[in-house]
């Protein structure tokens, strides 16, 4: 395969790229041979990699009702959404936040939708709330609130249609050639199920790193977490840290057991300034979501402690301190569009704004070393994103509409 007349960073404009055996064989101007693609002067980039995503949950959105604050505003709208559809069918509602209709439990849902099984997922993904009809159908009892019990609940709910083909197709159209699935407890057979995706795939827990989930109510001591990490070594870990105390416990544990190449902090939602030198010394990578302060700004203004608001989803301060930094969409709990994440990273007004080139690099790192930039060179795997326009123009817009084609190992995964 030969892609002619493209701009490649480090090689300049109007070069040709020959691909053989799934790898880049030559990058030179004026290469001879049949041309499969005329790049028309557009930039050829490393394919984007979403470093933190939940693919099965994203694929289930096609069979779900969205009930978040951007979808509806009050209790009446929520009730209407929960009773829509055919009688007797389970309703799977996602994206809920208390700003819509307050806290939920089985009795609140019973008042909204009493005659059909309903389950509602909080937008964090951490909490499911079931109504009485759903509990009866599953033979369960209680207040209907299930915190971090996805693994247990899988056997009680009817199968959900997963639109994995649609997930792969839409991501390819955005130039995404790889995913890191970040479920803390991947279901049996998940890797095989996800293999229908055309993208390159890393599944935490099956592949490195190993995901570790922390929650404040069940938080281990630093010594306990260090023992857990020690049992996992020499494999690296990816530790879910969305609060100040979770980060501190993780850093203390890594200090005790010693860091490993590939260790990651997932989210880094709250990173106090005094911990930045500590992160740098450990060499741990932060995989963050710079779009959340933009998508959830109104909620954060009331839900987040005032002492933490100055430290949310740091980007620029981490990069300037030399801390390895990358990003994931966290879809479906955030937008699945990495270009929207990049734009958000460049539009922040809290001192954490990134320049467009740095925002693009958040999604072009190596899958197992997300902050290690991939460059198009002879011998590298041909996972590619071809744009309609040169890089300078693309950096001004940071839009998925500029993606012309995506390739994995030199094979085009976008429609002609």
N, C-alpha and C positions, 0 to 999 in steps of 0.2 A: 504494500500500500504506500502511496506517495501523496502527501498533503503539500500543495504548492502555495507559495506566496502568503506566508503567515509571519506574524511577529512573535518571536520567541525571546523571552528575557535572557539577556547575556549573549544573544546571537544577533540581535538587531531585527529590523524589518525585512520583508521580502526574502525570507529564507524558505527552503523546502525541507520537509521532514519525511524521511523514509522509515517505514515500520516493517520489521521482519520478525516472525516468530513471537509476536506480542510485545516486542521491545523496540526502542528507538535505535535504528541502525546508523543513520546519518542525519546531520543537520547542517546543511550547506545551501548557499544560493546556486541555482542553475543545475540541480540534479536532473539526470535524464531518466527516462522510462515512462511508462503510462501513468497518468495522474488520475487518482480516484476522486480527489477533492481539490477545487481551487479555493483557497482560503480568502481570496479577495482582500488581502491586507489585514484581516482580523487577527486578534491576539490568540495564540494557542497556549493555554495554561495547563498546569497539572489539574486533573479532575478534582472537584471539591469532595472533601470527606467530612461527613457529619459525625463529629467525635462523641456525641452523646444523644441517643435517640432511643425510643421504645417502639420497635417496629410492629409487634403484634397489636399493641394498643392503638397505634396509628392506623393500622389496617382495619381495626374494628370500628373506626369512626364512621365508616360508610353505613354501618348497621346501628348507629347510635343517634340519639337526639341531643343536640347541643343546648345546654341550659345555663351558660355562663353569663356574666354581666354585659358582655357585648352582644349577646343573643336576645336577652330579655331583661326587663327591669323590675318586675314585681311578682307577687304571689299569684295573681290571676293569670299572668302569662305562663308561669311555671306550671300551674294546674292544667292549662289548656294543652301544653306540650306533653305532659305526662299521660293524658287520656287519649291522645291522638293515636291512630292506628287501629288494627283489628282487635276486637274484644278477646280477652284471654291470653294474648301474646305478652311475653315479657317485654318490658321497656328498659332499655339500657340508656341512661342519660349521663352525660359527661360534661366536665368543665364548670361544675357548680361552684359558686362562691357565696358566702353569707350575705353579701350586699344585695342579692336577688330577693331572698325571702327569709333571712335569718338562719339560725341553726336548725338542722334537720335531725329527726329521729323517726322511728317507725310510725308514731302517732301523728306527727306532722304530715308525713307522706300519706297516711291513711285518710286524713282530711282532704288532701289534694286529689288523690287517685285511689279510692278504696277498693275498686272491683277488679283490678288486674295486678299481676306481679310487677313491681317497680324496683329498680336499683339505681341509685344516683351516685356518681363518683365525684368527689371533690376535685377541683382543678389541680391540686398538688399531686393527685394520683395516690395519696396515702390513705384515703378514707372512702369506704363504700357505705351507703345508707340504704337499707331495704325496708319496704313497707310490710305490713302483716301478711298480705297475700303472697309475697315472695318468700317470706319466712315459712309460712305453712307449706308452700309447694316444695320447699327444700327440707322440711322437717326440722327447722331450727327455731330458736326462741331468743329472747333478750330484747334489747332496745333497738335492734336493727342497725347499730353502728359497728362497723368492722374496720379496725385500724391495722393496716399493713397485713391483711389476711388474704391476699390474692391467691396465694398458693393453696390454702385450705378451701377457698370458695370455688375454685375451678370445677370441682366435682359436683357442685350443687346447681349449676346454671346450665341452661340449654346451650348448645353450640352457637357461636356467633360467626356469621359470615365474615371472613377476613379478605379484604380487597388488597391483597399483596401486589397483584399485577398493577393496580392503579397507583399504589405507593411507589413502586419502582418506575413506572412510566412518568409520573409527575416529577419525581426527583431527577430522573435523567434529563427531562426538559429544562431543569434548572442547572444542569452541569454537574450533578452529584454522581460520582463514580464509586463511592464507598460509604459504608455505615459502620459505626460502632454501636452495637445494641447494648444498652446499659441496664437491663433488668437485673436486680440483685439476686433473684432466684430463678434463672431461666428454666422454663418448663421442659420436661423430657421431650426430646425430638424437635426442639425449637430450631436448631441449626438446619436440620433437614427441611423443616417447614419453610424457613426463610430462603432456602436455596433457589426458590423460583425467582427471586429478585435478580435482575441483571447486574446489580452492583457488586463490588467486592465487599466482603462481610467479615467483621470481627465481632464475636459474641463473648462479652465479659463472662468469666466463670468457666466457659469452655475453652476460650483462648485467653491469653494474658491481655490485660491484668485481671485480677480477681476483685469483683465488686464487694465492698463492705458497706452495709447500711447502718447508719447511726440515727437514733431518735432520742430526744432529750428524756422522755419518761423511762427509757430502758438503757440509758447511756452506761457503757462499761467504764470502769476506772482506767486511767492510762496504763496501769500495769496489766489489767485484763486484756485491753486492746493490743498491747505489745505482745502478749502471749499468743493471741489469735494471729497476729501478723507473723510472728516467729514460726508458727506451724505452717503458714503458707509459703514462707521463704524456701527457695530463692526466687519464687515468682513475685512480681510486683503487685501492688494493691491499688485499687481506685476507691477512695473513701468518700462516701456521701457526707458533705458538710454544709448544712444550711443555716446553722446558728453559730454564734460566737463560741459557746462552750464545746460544741462538736469539733470545731477547728482546733481549739486548745488541747483537748484530749488527744486528738490525732497527732498533733505536733509533738506532744510529750511522749506518746507511744513510739513515734518514729525516731525520736531522740534515743529512746531506750533500746529499741531493737536494731536501729541503724537503717538508713534509707537504702533502697534498691533502685537500680536503673529502670525507669518506667513507672515509678510510683506517681500517683495522681491524686489531687484533690478535686472531687466532682462538685461543681457549682461554685464553691467558695462564696456563698451568698453574703456572708459577713466576714470581712477580713480586716480586723483592727490594724491601724497603722503600725503599732508596735510589733506586730507579728511578721511584717514584711521582711526584715533582715533574717528572721528565723526561717521563713520559707526559702529564702535565697540560700542560706547555709545548707539546708537539707537537699536542695536541688530538685524539689518536688515540682511537678507540672500542675498548673491550675487550669482546669477545663471548665469554663464559665459560660454564662448566658447573658451577654450584655444587653439583650433586648428586653429582659424582664422589667427593669426600671422604667422602660418606655411603655410596655404593654400593661403593666400593673401599677403604674405610678400612683393613681388615686387610692388604690387599696393599700399600698405600702405607706402612704402618708398617714393612714389611721391604724393599720395592723402592725406596723413595725415599730419597735421601741425607738424613741428619739435618739438614744445613744448609738443605735446601730445604723441609722439612716445615712450617716456620712460614709459608711464603709460597705455599701451594697455593691456587689458585682463589680469589683474593681477591674480596670483594664489598664489604662495608661500608667497608673502608679506602679503596677506590677511590672509592666514592660520596661519602664524606666529604671526599675530596680534590678533588672536582669533576671527576673523570674520567668521560667518557661510558661508560655500562655497560649491557649487554644480555646476553641468554642464548639459547642454543640447546640442544636436547636431545642433539645429536650422535648421534641414533638412526641405525642400530641399535646403536651402540657404547655408548649409554646408553639410559635409558628413553625411549620416545616420548611420554610423558605430561608436558606442560609443567606441569600442576598439581603433579605429584610433584616436579618441579624446584623450583617455588616453595616447596613445603613444606620441602624440604631446605635451601633458602636461609634459611628462618626458624628452623630447628632446629639449626643448626651451633653447636658449643660452642668454637670456636677464635678467637673475637673477630671473625669475619667475618659474623655473623648479620645478616640484613636484617629490617626490619619488613614485615608482610604487604603493605602497599600498595606498597612499593618492590619487593618480589618480583614482584608482579603486573605492574609496569611493565617488568620485564625482557622481557616478551613482548607488549607493546602499543605498541612503537615503530614508526616508519616502516620499510618494508623496506630501503631504501637508506641510511637514517640510523637505525639500530636504537635509539639512545638518545634520539631525538627523539620525545617522547610524542605519540601520536595522541589527539585528543579528538573527541567527537561534537558537531559544530557544523553549522549550516546551510551547505550547499555541499560538505561532505566526502563522500567515497565511503562508501556504506552497507555496509561490511564490519563485521558486528556479531556479538556473542555475547550471547544473552539467557539470563539465569539464572532459576532458580526462586525465588530469595530476594533480599532487598536486599543491597547491597554489604557492609554491616557484618557480616552473618551469613556471607557468602561469604568474607570475609577471615579469619574465625575458622577455617573449615574448609579453604579452598584445595583443593577437591576437584572433579574433573571430573564427579562425579555431580550437581553442582548446575547443570550446563549443560542448558538446555532446548532451545535451537535456535541454529543458526549461519547467517549470511547473507553472501553475497558479492555486492556491487553490488545489494543488496536482494533477491536471489534466495535462497530457503531451500535449504541444501545438506544439511540433516539431515532424516530421515524425519518425516512428520507423526505 
